[in-house]
Amino acid sequence: MEQTQHILQTPQWGALKSEFGWAAETLPGSLLALFRRLPLGFSVGYIPKAPPDADWAAWLPELDDLCRRRRAVFLRIEPDAWEGEPLSFDFAAHGFRPAAAIQPRRTIVVDLRGTEDDLLARMKQKTRYNIRLAEKKGVVVRPSDDVGLFTRMIEVTGERDGFGVHSAAYYLRAYQLFQPGGMSELLVAETEGRPLAALMVFALGRRAWYLYGASTDEQRHLMPTYLLQWEAMRWARARGCESYDLYGVPDVDEETLEREFPSRSDGLWGVYRFKRGFGGEVKRSVGAWDRVYNPVLYLAAWLLGRGAN
């Protein structure tokens, strides 16, 4: 499956982040770099999901100049590549340091190729059953422009499951930037007009991503989230996508995932139980590298982060 550009490298993503605390810069090769201000005029730089064949050797002088002008303590680069795939650049040999990834390192990617029956056959039996149960019980999934509904729903989800959420303005701006061009859709699962769950799915080229999802505490026995994911996959297939990234599971090896998920629900373990059923492949990114411009402040940040753990 040929790799295509990541959604986090689009001008739309740069526009979104620039309205919520980041400054966006476009580098050679249309590469998106983000900078966040720190006290005393310093900043940190971040290049999310950079193309694996990026010409870093040619671009580094300009990149270094930009980072110094912005008084960046460091620049973190996350290549858009999986472990085991070749990179065109040896970051360690050019003075970069291994760093913690900002995006989830381990995820599940569903292959959307083949017929719908092929996709269903690759799922766990219980997941197929839950999709059909939702349909049988009258759950329907439709596109919606009610971002306020989604925001209210995700706030409930975040409080229930213990994860942070963005502001209402953030989700609204994401919808405004991506949906009109067919790069995103807000889908809502409901029964008798009553919303039960919702998600925002993103697509670019042959790839799709499930980035934001929410559900209420009502009628969860109707399994609306299963039908919702299935319809998001069908939406992505209709746009020519060949893969669907469920975006984030616990960062441990697959053997540990399978051994421990029945007894764990903390953190991302609860979503692994759900996501594994859709028949995807567990993948892990190559990680991240830091280019350090201010070693003293970089060390201080590392020590503070270590103490926080």
Backbone bond lengths (Angstrom), bond angles and torsions (degrees), N, CA, C in turn:
res aa  C-N    CA-C-N  psi(-1)  N-CA   C-N-CA  omega(-1)  CA-C   N-CA-C  phi
1 M - - - 1.458 - - 1.531 108.62 -
2 E 1.307 117.50 116.14 1.453 121.48 -176.36 1.530 110.65 -70.61
3 Q 1.354 114.81 137.04 1.455 120.15 -179.89 1.526 111.29 -75.47
4 T 1.311 117.80 138.15 1.459 122.31 173.27 1.519 108.42 -122.31
5 Q 1.313 117.03 170.10 1.456 122.53 -174.21 1.521 112.25 -54.79
6 H 1.323 115.52 143.58 1.459 121.33 178.19 1.520 109.75 -81.83
7 I 1.326 115.76 147.54 1.465 121.00 -179.61 1.527 111.75 -61.06
8 L 1.344 117.35 -26.46 1.468 120.65 -179.43 1.522 112.64 -78.60
9 Q 1.322 117.69 0.75 1.460 121.62 177.04 1.526 112.02 -110.41
10 T 1.316 117.34 18.32 1.458 120.56 -178.05 1.529 111.18 -94.00
11 P 1.337 117.32 155.80 1.469 119.47 173.16 1.523 112.53 -57.77
12 Q 1.311 116.84 -32.65 1.470 120.01 178.88 1.530 111.26 -63.13
13 W 1.338 115.84 -39.61 1.464 118.65 178.61 1.530 110.15 -67.16
14 G 1.326 117.23 -40.14 1.450 120.27 176.17 1.519 111.94 -61.37
15 A 1.342 117.01 -41.02 1.462 120.81 178.35 1.527 110.59 -64.55
16 L 1.335 117.27 -40.18 1.459 121.00 179.34 1.527 110.70 -63.06
17 K 1.323 116.75 -50.97 1.457 120.00 -176.44 1.518 111.97 -67.12
18 S 1.348 117.24 -29.62 1.457 119.94 -178.98 1.523 112.44 -69.04
19 E 1.327 117.00 -17.87 1.463 120.72 177.50 1.526 112.22 -92.75
20 F 1.340 116.40 -1.89 1.461 119.44 -176.99 1.530 111.03 -136.48
21 G 1.328 114.62 53.77 1.456 119.74 168.48 1.509 117.52 98.38
22 W 1.313 118.29 -3.81 1.456 121.31 -179.67 1.532 110.05 -116.96
23 A 1.320 115.39 157.99 1.461 121.45 170.13 1.519 107.13 -111.88
24 A 1.316 116.58 131.89 1.468 121.36 -176.68 1.517 110.14 -100.84
25 E 1.325 116.29 136.34 1.464 123.34 176.13 1.517 108.36 -127.10
26 T 1.325 116.71 139.58 1.463 121.23 175.28 1.520 108.22 -102.65
27 L 1.316 116.08 122.62 1.457 123.61 -175.92 1.527 109.86 -103.05
28 P 1.329 117.75 175.44 1.476 119.50 176.44 1.522 111.51 -51.66
29 G 1.319 115.94 146.41 1.451 120.39 -177.65 1.513 113.23 74.11
30 S 1.349 116.91 18.54 1.471 123.21 -178.45 1.521 111.93 59.77
31 L 1.320 117.40 29.40 1.458 122.68 -178.69 1.526 109.47 -76.83
32 L 1.334 116.54 132.12 1.455 122.04 179.80 1.522 109.85 -92.46
33 A 1.329 115.95 125.69 1.465 122.14 173.62 1.519 108.31 -121.41
34 L 1.329 116.19 140.31 1.458 122.34 -179.07 1.523 109.32 -117.21
35 F 1.326 115.93 141.13 1.464 121.16 178.74 1.517 109.07 -128.32
36 R 1.337 114.65 134.01 1.465 120.40 177.78 1.523 108.93 -115.99
37 R 1.330 115.72 130.82 1.455 120.43 -177.31 1.520 111.25 -71.69
38 L 1.339 114.76 144.37 1.451 123.26 173.58 1.527 108.28 -118.05
39 P 1.320 117.97 168.77 1.473 119.49 175.46 1.527 111.81 -58.69
40 L 1.323 115.38 156.65 1.467 124.12 175.63 1.523 112.87 65.02
41 G 1.329 116.49 22.58 1.455 119.77 174.23 1.509 115.79 84.97
42 F 1.329 118.23 3.24 1.461 121.18 178.22 1.536 109.47 -84.08
43 S 1.316 115.43 172.05 1.465 120.55 177.26 1.523 109.28 -152.06
44 V 1.315 115.09 170.77 1.468 121.62 168.98 1.522 107.33 -124.31
45 G 1.324 116.13 144.52 1.451 121.09 179.43 1.515 111.55 -109.49
46 Y 1.316 115.38 152.65 1.469 120.54 -176.61 1.521 109.10 -150.55
47 I 1.321 116.21 127.06 1.459 121.82 174.16 1.531 107.01 -115.14
48 P 1.337 117.39 104.11 1.463 119.92 -176.98 1.528 112.17 -83.49
49 K 1.319 114.89 133.52 1.468 121.88 170.62 1.542 112.36 49.62
50 A 1.307 115.10 54.76 1.467 121.11 178.82 1.524 110.52 -68.46
51 P 1.330 117.93 146.19 1.467 120.09 178.21 1.520 111.25 -54.97
52 P 1.328 118.53 136.28 1.469 120.65 -176.66 1.520 113.51 -64.79
53 D 1.341 117.65 -19.78 1.460 120.80 179.47 1.530 112.19 -103.00
54 A 1.345 117.32 20.15 1.464 120.82 179.78 1.527 110.53 -58.28
55 D 1.321 116.12 141.15 1.466 122.12 -176.72 1.531 109.99 -87.55
56 W 1.331 115.92 69.94 1.456 120.30 -175.39 1.523 112.23 -62.87
57 A 1.310 117.70 -37.02 1.467 120.11 -178.38 1.526 110.73 -57.85
58 A 1.318 116.83 -39.06 1.464 120.49 -179.92 1.525 111.99 -79.76
59 W 1.328 116.52 -29.15 1.455 119.95 -173.12 1.524 114.15 -91.46
60 L 1.333 118.14 -16.51 1.456 120.06 -173.28 1.530 114.38 -57.91
61 P 1.338 120.04 -42.39 1.470 117.85 179.46 1.525 113.09 -56.71
62 E 1.325 117.14 -44.52 1.458 120.03 178.95 1.524 111.18 -69.19
63 L 1.315 115.80 -37.48 1.461 120.09 178.80 1.526 110.76 -65.38
64 D 1.316 116.51 -43.99 1.464 120.46 177.74 1.524 110.86 -61.01
65 D 1.316 116.84 -42.46 1.467 120.62 179.88 1.523 111.03 -62.21
66 L 1.332 116.98 -43.58 1.457 121.13 178.78 1.525 110.75 -62.32
67 C 1.324 117.30 -45.25 1.468 121.16 -177.96 1.530 111.27 -64.72
68 R 1.312 116.92 -37.47 1.468 118.84 178.76 1.522 110.92 -70.24
69 R 1.327 117.29 -37.89 1.470 119.52 177.49 1.520 110.80 -64.10
70 R 1.319 116.48 -33.01 1.467 120.31 178.91 1.520 112.05 -89.38
71 R 1.317 117.22 5.51 1.461 123.21 179.46 1.530 110.70 52.81
72 A 1.321 114.77 47.27 1.466 120.46 179.57 1.525 110.03 -73.03
73 V 1.315 115.91 131.27 1.464 120.42 172.99 1.519 109.57 -68.81
74 F 1.337 115.81 -40.43 1.456 120.98 175.70 1.523 108.67 -158.44
75 L 1.307 114.75 163.82 1.463 122.84 173.74 1.519 107.73 -120.52
76 R 1.317 117.33 125.30 1.470 121.73 178.45 1.523 109.31 -104.55
77 I 1.321 115.43 129.05 1.464 121.92 -179.43 1.525 108.86 -118.11
78 E 1.329 116.05 127.86 1.459 122.12 174.28 1.523 108.75 -115.06
79 P 1.318 118.22 102.95 1.469 119.21 177.19 1.527 111.21 -66.86
80 D 1.297 115.22 148.52 1.466 122.17 178.70 1.527 108.28 -88.72
81 A 1.324 115.06 73.81 1.470 120.29 -177.23 1.516 108.92 -149.21
82 W 1.332 115.35 151.79 1.455 121.70 178.11 1.514 110.10 -94.63
83 E 1.330 115.87 154.85 1.462 120.29 174.47 1.526 109.67 -55.78
84 G 1.310 115.86 137.32 1.457 120.89 -178.81 1.509 113.50 94.77
85 E 1.343 117.12 -14.83 1.463 120.65 177.44 1.521 109.22 -91.52
86 P 1.332 117.43 143.84 1.472 119.82 -177.58 1.521 111.55 -73.65
87 L 1.340 115.13 145.65 1.457 121.97 171.12 1.524 108.34 -109.13
88 S 1.319 115.55 149.50 1.463 119.72 -177.76 1.522 112.56 -84.32
89 F 1.343 117.26 1.00 1.462 120.62 -173.60 1.524 109.01 -143.53
90 D 1.331 116.48 135.40 1.462 122.30 178.50 1.528 108.08 -93.81
91 F 1.329 116.33 96.42 1.464 120.08 -175.66 1.528 111.53 -62.49
92 A 1.331 117.26 -44.11 1.466 120.02 -177.58 1.524 111.15 -61.38
93 A 1.319 117.47 -38.91 1.465 120.93 -178.68 1.522 112.03 -67.68
94 H 1.326 117.25 -18.33 1.464 121.24 179.86 1.531 111.79 -106.56
95 G 1.322 116.88 22.79 1.451 120.98 171.01 1.510 116.10 88.15
96 F 1.326 118.29 6.13 1.465 120.35 177.00 1.534 109.81 -78.73
97 R 1.320 115.44 151.90 1.462 121.04 178.47 1.532 109.78 -110.09
98 P 1.332 117.92 138.59 1.472 118.88 174.24 1.523 110.48 -58.41
99 A 1.326 117.25 141.38 1.462 121.35 -175.27 1.518 110.20 -141.64
100 A 1.324 115.58 166.40 1.459 120.96 177.21 1.522 109.58 -72.65
101 A 1.316 116.29 134.37 1.464 120.66 177.56 1.525 109.99 -71.54
102 I 1.323 115.95 146.45 1.462 121.36 176.84 1.523 110.33 -87.53
103 Q 1.328 116.50 -42.78 1.468 120.44 174.66 1.529 109.14 -78.97
104 P 1.344 117.88 155.11 1.473 119.59 178.55 1.535 111.12 -55.35
105 R 1.333 117.10 130.34 1.463 119.43 -178.27 1.521 112.63 -75.80
106 R 1.324 115.42 -37.42 1.469 118.62 -176.31 1.526 109.38 -110.23
107 T 1.314 115.32 138.88 1.453 119.78 -176.84 1.519 109.48 -149.86
108 I 1.312 116.29 179.75 1.461 122.66 174.31 1.519 107.67 -122.56
109 V 1.323 116.16 126.25 1.462 121.62 -178.88 1.526 108.33 -114.62
110 V 1.330 115.25 122.84 1.466 121.63 -179.35 1.525 109.19 -92.91
111 D 1.319 116.16 130.22 1.463 122.23 175.37 1.526 108.18 -79.15
112 L 1.334 115.86 118.40 1.467 120.77 -177.64 1.521 113.50 -91.97
113 R 1.318 117.22 1.39 1.465 119.42 -177.19 1.531 110.63 -76.50
114 G 1.329 114.66 154.73 1.454 120.49 -177.01 1.522 110.47 99.05
115 T 1.306 115.70 -170.75 1.458 120.72 178.69 1.520 110.29 -84.85
116 E 1.324 115.65 168.49 1.461 118.76 175.73 1.524 110.91 -61.25
117 D 1.318 116.66 -36.20 1.464 119.52 177.06 1.527 110.47 -63.25
118 D 1.346 117.29 -36.44 1.468 120.56 177.15 1.527 110.16 -62.07
119 L 1.332 116.03 -44.34 1.467 119.72 -179.56 1.524 110.86 -62.63
120 L 1.322 116.26 -45.02 1.454 119.91 -179.87 1.525 111.44 -64.19
121 A 1.318 116.33 -36.16 1.464 120.02 -179.71 1.525 111.57 -66.27
122 R 1.337 117.06 -28.41 1.469 120.33 -179.59 1.528 112.13 -80.74
123 M 1.325 117.91 -11.02 1.462 121.24 179.79 1.517 111.17 -80.23
124 K 1.330 115.44 162.22 1.461 120.13 171.86 1.532 108.97 -66.51
125 Q 1.316 115.39 148.54 1.466 120.11 -177.11 1.518 111.53 -57.62
126 K 1.325 117.95 -40.11 1.456 121.49 -178.44 1.525 111.52 -65.41
127 T 1.331 116.80 -35.07 1.464 120.19 178.96 1.524 110.04 -68.03
128 R 1.340 116.96 -45.26 1.479 119.22 175.67 1.524 110.77 -57.42
129 Y 1.315 115.91 -42.22 1.459 120.58 -179.93 1.530 110.81 -61.26
130 N 1.336 116.90 -44.30 1.467 120.43 -177.79 1.525 112.05 -67.54
131 I 1.335 117.29 -35.20 1.469 120.07 175.74 1.528 109.86 -62.13
132 R 1.316 116.11 -46.71 1.467 120.28 -178.80 1.526 111.52 -69.12
133 L 1.338 116.18 -34.51 1.465 119.91 177.65 1.530 110.37 -62.38
134 A 1.334 116.40 -45.51 1.469 119.84 179.48 1.524 110.98 -59.36
135 E 1.329 115.43 -43.64 1.471 119.02 178.60 1.527 110.59 -62.82
136 K 1.316 116.00 -45.23 1.466 121.08 -177.19 1.521 111.40 -63.49
137 K 1.328 116.81 -34.89 1.469 121.39 -177.63 1.528 112.41 -85.81
138 G 1.327 117.45 6.51 1.456 119.88 172.40 1.514 116.24 92.11
139 V 1.323 117.67 11.54 1.465 119.68 175.64 1.529 108.24 -73.67
140 V 1.311 116.85 134.16 1.461 122.03 176.31 1.522 108.75 -126.00
141 V 1.327 115.59 151.66 1.468 121.64 179.44 1.518 107.68 -118.93
142 R 1.329 115.91 132.07 1.465 120.28 -179.16 1.526 109.53 -139.46
143 P 1.341 117.61 153.91 1.461 120.47 170.86 1.523 109.77 -68.03
144 S 1.314 116.31 150.33 1.459 120.70 -179.77 1.526 109.26 -144.66
145 D 1.322 116.14 152.85 1.461 120.60 171.87 1.530 110.95 -111.33
146 D 1.318 116.50 13.09 1.465 121.24 -177.98 1.531 109.54 -86.97
147 V 1.333 115.67 79.39 1.466 120.06 -178.50 1.528 110.44 -68.73
148 G 1.314 116.82 -28.47 1.465 119.81 176.21 1.517 111.83 -60.99
149 L 1.325 116.64 -41.16 1.464 121.15 175.82 1.523 110.30 -59.92
150 F 1.334 115.36 -46.26 1.462 119.45 179.65 1.522 110.79 -60.49
151 T 1.322 117.04 -43.29 1.461 120.42 -178.99 1.523 111.09 -62.00
152 R 1.315 116.71 -45.08 1.466 119.12 178.85 1.523 110.92 -61.42
153 M 1.317 115.55 -37.97 1.457 120.37 -178.90 1.531 111.56 -68.78
154 I 1.343 116.30 -41.69 1.470 118.80 -176.70 1.528 110.93 -72.59
155 E 1.320 117.15 -26.64 1.464 119.28 174.56 1.526 110.54 -65.58
156 V 1.314 116.44 -39.56 1.472 120.62 175.50 1.526 110.10 -63.00
157 T 1.334 115.58 -44.20 1.463 120.53 -178.94 1.525 111.18 -63.33
158 G 1.335 116.39 -45.31 1.456 120.00 -179.33 1.514 112.59 -61.71
159 E 1.335 116.23 -40.62 1.466 119.81 178.54 1.522 110.78 -68.29
160 R 1.321 116.59 -39.26 1.469 120.25 -178.52 1.520 112.00 -69.66
161 D 1.341 116.54 -42.03 1.461 120.61 -172.67 1.525 113.51 -101.64
162 G 1.331 116.94 -1.23 1.452 119.95 172.70 1.516 115.91 74.53
163 F 1.338 118.44 41.10 1.453 119.80 174.19 1.520 109.95 -130.73
164 G 1.319 115.82 156.20 1.454 121.18 -178.50 1.521 111.83 -76.82
165 V 1.317 115.81 152.12 1.464 121.23 178.54 1.525 109.02 -128.91
166 H 1.321 115.67 160.57 1.460 121.16 175.88 1.527 110.24 -80.70
167 S 1.323 114.59 173.04 1.460 120.13 178.01 1.531 110.00 -75.40
168 A 1.324 115.55 164.16 1.461 120.55 176.21 1.523 110.68 -59.89
169 A 1.342 116.53 -37.89 1.462 120.73 -179.85 1.522 111.62 -63.69
170 Y 1.320 117.00 -34.05 1.465 121.46 -179.61 1.530 110.67 -64.81
171 Y 1.317 116.87 -49.76 1.464 119.55 -178.61 1.528 111.20 -65.90
172 L 1.325 116.36 -36.95 1.458 119.53 178.29 1.518 110.67 -63.72
173 R 1.332 117.10 -43.68 1.468 119.99 -179.17 1.525 110.42 -67.75
174 A 1.322 118.00 -37.93 1.466 120.32 177.16 1.523 109.80 -60.05
175 Y 1.313 116.81 -43.94 1.467 121.10 178.93 1.527 110.12 -62.90
176 Q 1.316 117.23 -44.43 1.464 121.00 -178.19 1.525 112.59 -65.05
177 L 1.314 117.10 -32.76 1.462 120.75 -177.33 1.521 112.75 -81.53
178 F 1.330 117.59 -37.25 1.462 120.40 -171.15 1.532 114.03 -101.71
179 Q 1.326 118.11 -34.91 1.463 119.06 -171.82 1.522 113.95 -67.79
180 P 1.344 120.78 -41.85 1.469 119.31 -176.33 1.527 113.73 -59.91
181 G 1.316 117.79 -30.29 1.458 120.49 179.42 1.512 114.25 -89.98
182 G 1.329 117.33 9.25 1.460 120.64 178.81 1.514 114.14 77.68
183 M 1.336 117.62 14.93 1.461 121.27 -178.73 1.520 112.27 -93.51
184 S 1.326 117.47 -3.47 1.461 120.17 179.45 1.517 109.12 -157.08
185 E 1.320 114.64 159.94 1.460 120.79 172.77 1.520 108.26 -149.21
186 L 1.314 114.35 144.05 1.457 121.69 171.70 1.518 107.06 -99.43
187 L 1.320 116.51 117.99 1.457 122.30 -179.34 1.517 109.42 -112.28
188 V 1.329 116.15 137.84 1.461 122.50 -178.96 1.519 109.33 -123.84
189 A 1.327 115.75 131.27 1.469 121.73 173.28 1.517 108.29 -98.01
190 E 1.328 116.69 131.56 1.459 119.68 -176.62 1.525 110.28 -145.45
191 T 1.295 114.84 163.89 1.457 121.41 173.07 1.518 108.21 -134.71
192 E 1.314 116.13 127.19 1.459 122.80 -177.83 1.531 110.88 51.62
193 G 1.336 115.44 40.75 1.456 121.04 178.01 1.509 115.55 77.58
194 R 1.312 117.73 2.41 1.468 121.73 -178.99 1.530 109.38 -100.39
195 P 1.343 119.47 117.36 1.464 121.25 -177.19 1.527 112.27 -69.57
196 L 1.317 115.03 136.69 1.467 121.25 -178.56 1.521 112.60 -117.49
197 A 1.333 117.84 -32.46 1.461 121.68 -177.41 1.526 108.22 -159.28
198 A 1.327 116.10 160.01 1.460 120.76 179.95 1.516 109.53 -155.57
199 L 1.318 115.91 157.61 1.457 120.41 175.32 1.523 109.72 -150.77
200 M 1.331 114.84 159.82 1.456 122.43 171.12 1.516 107.63 -113.19
201 V 1.326 116.20 118.91 1.452 123.15 179.50 1.525 108.04 -107.59
202 F 1.327 116.52 142.97 1.463 122.50 -178.25 1.520 109.04 -123.32
203 A 1.321 116.81 147.56 1.462 121.18 -179.25 1.518 109.90 -143.54
204 L 1.325 114.78 143.56 1.465 121.37 175.41 1.526 107.93 -154.51
205 G 1.314 115.65 121.18 1.461 118.96 -178.17 1.513 110.39 62.79
206 R 1.323 115.77 -125.93 1.468 120.74 -177.56 1.534 112.69 -97.80
207 R 1.340 117.14 12.98 1.464 119.73 -176.00 1.528 110.63 -123.74
208 A 1.325 114.96 149.04 1.456 121.71 175.71 1.521 108.57 -135.55
209 W 1.333 115.43 154.28 1.460 122.07 -176.55 1.523 110.20 -138.04
210 Y 1.320 115.22 137.54 1.461 122.14 171.05 1.529 106.87 -98.53
211 L 1.332 116.33 102.52 1.465 119.96 -174.60 1.526 113.28 -98.85
212 Y 1.330 117.97 -38.16 1.466 120.62 -173.82 1.522 109.88 -134.06
213 G 1.329 115.82 130.23 1.455 119.90 178.80 1.517 111.28 -142.16
214 A 1.329 115.74 154.90 1.463 120.41 -177.23 1.518 109.49 -152.44
215 S 1.338 114.76 156.58 1.461 119.76 174.99 1.517 109.08 -152.60
216 T 1.315 115.61 153.55 1.466 120.66 176.54 1.527 108.29 -87.51
217 D 1.314 114.86 -179.51 1.465 120.09 176.21 1.528 111.70 -93.86
218 E 1.330 116.10 5.86 1.460 120.22 -175.22 1.530 112.30 -92.87
219 Q 1.293 116.72 137.18 1.461 124.99 170.43 1.540 112.86 47.54
220 R 1.304 114.92 45.58 1.450 118.73 -179.99 1.526 111.48 -68.51
221 H 1.343 115.30 -18.38 1.462 119.40 178.05 1.526 112.30 -67.07
222 L 1.342 116.64 -14.56 1.465 120.33 177.30 1.528 112.68 -81.11
223 M 1.322 117.56 -3.07 1.471 124.23 175.40 1.537 113.22 56.94
224 P 1.333 118.10 45.77 1.465 118.99 -177.03 1.527 113.87 -65.60
225 T 1.334 117.60 -30.03 1.467 119.11 -176.99 1.526 111.84 -67.85
226 Y 1.318 117.99 -28.10 1.465 120.99 178.47 1.527 110.52 -69.51
227 L 1.309 116.26 -47.39 1.461 119.59 178.33 1.530 110.52 -65.35
228 L 1.325 116.64 -35.18 1.456 121.47 179.52 1.533 110.97 -61.73
229 Q 1.332 117.32 -45.64 1.465 119.99 177.92 1.529 111.30 -64.97
230 W 1.294 116.61 -39.64 1.454 120.08 178.88 1.525 110.96 -61.79
231 E 1.317 117.27 -43.32 1.461 120.21 179.40 1.525 111.26 -69.63
232 A 1.335 117.63 -31.85 1.469 120.06 174.90 1.525 110.30 -65.15
233 M 1.319 117.53 -38.92 1.461 120.98 176.42 1.521 110.88 -65.56
234 R 1.300 116.86 -40.51 1.467 120.15 177.69 1.533 110.77 -65.06
235 W 1.327 116.60 -39.07 1.470 120.69 175.21 1.524 110.57 -59.70
236 A 1.328 116.22 -44.90 1.462 120.68 -179.37 1.530 111.01 -65.36
237 R 1.317 117.10 -42.02 1.468 120.53 178.57 1.526 111.16 -61.04
238 A 1.320 116.77 -38.47 1.467 120.66 -179.51 1.527 111.22 -64.51
239 R 1.326 117.52 -19.55 1.466 121.83 178.52 1.520 112.38 -100.60
240 G 1.317 116.23 13.26 1.458 120.88 175.71 1.509 115.20 85.28
241 C 1.339 117.85 10.45 1.466 119.88 -179.92 1.522 110.81 -73.45
242 E 1.332 115.20 144.35 1.458 121.64 179.51 1.520 112.59 -111.71
243 S 1.328 117.51 -7.98 1.464 120.34 178.23 1.521 109.48 -143.49
244 Y 1.328 115.13 154.22 1.458 122.36 -177.71 1.520 106.99 -136.71
245 D 1.334 115.52 111.55 1.461 122.17 -175.51 1.526 109.13 -91.75
246 L 1.328 116.15 116.31 1.462 121.29 -179.80 1.529 112.57 -78.13
247 Y 1.297 117.90 -6.63 1.459 126.02 163.42 1.524 115.88 59.34
248 G 1.327 114.90 71.14 1.443 118.67 166.83 1.510 116.58 114.40
249 V 1.371 114.73 112.92 1.461 122.71 170.51 1.528 106.17 -138.43
250 P 1.331 119.00 169.45 1.465 119.94 -179.33 1.533 111.88 -55.07
251 D 1.314 116.08 140.97 1.460 120.74 -175.32 1.524 111.22 -88.64
252 V 1.323 114.62 67.17 1.468 122.51 173.00 1.520 107.59 -133.25
253 D 1.323 116.67 163.25 1.465 119.67 -176.40 1.525 110.65 -64.52
254 E 1.325 114.61 160.70 1.466 120.05 -172.56 1.521 112.14 -63.84
255 E 1.314 117.11 -34.34 1.464 119.54 178.65 1.531 110.60 -61.75
256 T 1.336 115.81 -41.90 1.467 119.88 178.10 1.523 110.85 -68.31
257 L 1.315 116.65 -39.78 1.459 120.19 177.00 1.526 110.74 -55.33
258 E 1.314 115.86 -49.31 1.460 120.16 -176.56 1.525 112.16 -69.90
259 R 1.318 116.36 -32.35 1.465 119.17 -178.75 1.523 112.12 -74.65
260 E 1.333 117.66 -35.68 1.457 120.44 -169.35 1.528 114.97 -101.93
261 F 1.351 118.00 -18.59 1.466 116.84 -173.21 1.530 114.34 -62.29
262 P 1.362 120.58 -30.70 1.469 117.68 -179.71 1.527 113.62 -63.06
263 S 1.337 117.55 -23.80 1.461 120.08 -175.18 1.519 113.22 -109.70
264 R 1.340 117.87 5.06 1.461 119.76 -176.84 1.533 111.30 -127.84
265 S 1.323 114.86 143.86 1.465 119.93 175.71 1.523 111.42 -137.95
266 D 1.336 118.15 5.74 1.458 121.82 -178.99 1.531 110.42 -77.25
267 G 1.333 115.37 153.78 1.458 120.20 175.97 1.522 112.43 53.74
268 L 1.342 114.78 -131.06 1.458 120.43 -178.84 1.528 113.20 -83.40
269 W 1.335 117.44 -0.16 1.456 118.97 -179.39 1.525 111.85 -65.00
270 G 1.322 116.76 -38.01 1.457 119.64 178.86 1.510 112.45 -62.18
271 V 1.343 117.01 -39.37 1.464 118.82 -179.84 1.520 111.18 -76.94
272 Y 1.329 118.17 -25.85 1.468 118.78 175.70 1.523 110.30 -62.79
273 R 1.303 116.30 -44.05 1.474 120.75 178.26 1.532 109.96 -52.84
274 F 1.344 116.20 -41.47 1.459 122.00 -179.47 1.532 111.49 -74.48
275 K 1.321 116.91 -48.68 1.460 121.05 -171.57 1.531 113.27 -70.58
276 R 1.320 117.70 -32.55 1.460 120.53 -177.15 1.525 112.00 -61.14
277 G 1.330 115.33 -24.35 1.455 118.88 -175.42 1.513 114.55 -70.74
278 F 1.343 117.73 -14.83 1.462 119.57 -175.19 1.533 113.10 -87.67
279 G 1.317 116.56 7.57 1.460 119.92 168.56 1.517 115.94 78.71
280 G 1.321 117.69 21.43 1.454 120.46 -179.51 1.516 113.23 -86.11
281 E 1.320 114.59 -178.32 1.463 122.43 -179.99 1.519 109.23 -106.98
282 V 1.334 116.05 131.42 1.463 120.02 175.84 1.528 108.57 -73.56
283 K 1.338 115.70 126.38 1.458 121.58 179.71 1.524 109.19 -130.37
284 R 1.345 115.31 156.05 1.473 120.87 178.90 1.517 109.15 -132.20
285 S 1.321 115.70 133.19 1.464 119.78 -178.59 1.524 110.76 -71.76
286 V 1.315 115.67 164.23 1.470 120.04 179.91 1.522 111.71 -73.48
287 G 1.326 118.36 -10.03 1.451 120.02 177.03 1.513 113.06 101.07
288 A 1.326 115.89 -151.53 1.463 121.03 -174.46 1.519 110.06 -142.72
289 W 1.342 114.43 159.10 1.470 121.60 177.62 1.520 109.28 -135.03
290 D 1.329 115.20 143.32 1.463 121.49 177.35 1.526 110.84 -107.68
291 R 1.334 115.38 136.30 1.461 121.92 168.82 1.524 105.72 -105.94
292 V 1.328 116.36 116.02 1.456 122.13 -170.16 1.522 110.21 -95.12
293 Y 1.334 115.30 131.12 1.466 121.35 178.54 1.522 112.20 -112.42
294 N 1.323 117.59 -22.78 1.457 121.86 178.01 1.522 107.92 -131.56
295 P 1.342 118.08 89.64 1.472 120.73 -173.82 1.520 113.95 -59.58
296 V 1.337 118.04 -36.13 1.463 120.28 -177.78 1.523 110.81 -65.21
297 L 1.332 117.33 -50.28 1.459 120.18 179.63 1.530 111.58 -68.28
298 Y 1.318 116.10 -32.94 1.463 119.79 177.79 1.522 110.66 -63.54
299 L 1.334 116.31 -44.24 1.461 120.50 178.22 1.514 111.00 -64.23
300 A 1.333 116.68 -40.30 1.461 119.79 179.06 1.525 110.66 -62.37
301 A 1.329 117.10 -42.57 1.462 121.03 178.83 1.522 110.87 -63.76
302 W 1.332 116.27 -39.48 1.466 120.12 179.60 1.526 110.93 -65.09
303 L 1.356 116.53 -42.89 1.449 120.01 -179.78 1.524 111.40 -65.73
304 L 1.348 116.83 -39.77 1.453 119.82 178.04 1.527 110.67 -64.39
305 G 1.330 115.77 -41.44 1.460 119.36 178.68 1.505 112.22 -64.84
306 R 1.341 116.12 -38.32 1.458 120.33 178.99 1.516 110.93 -64.75
307 G 1.356 115.42 -41.14 1.456 119.41 179.63 1.507 112.29 -65.65
308 A 1.334 116.64 -31.77 1.463 120.26 -179.22 1.507 112.40 -69.07
309 N 1.335 117.22 -22.09 1.452 120.42 -179.85 1.518 112.17 -82.84
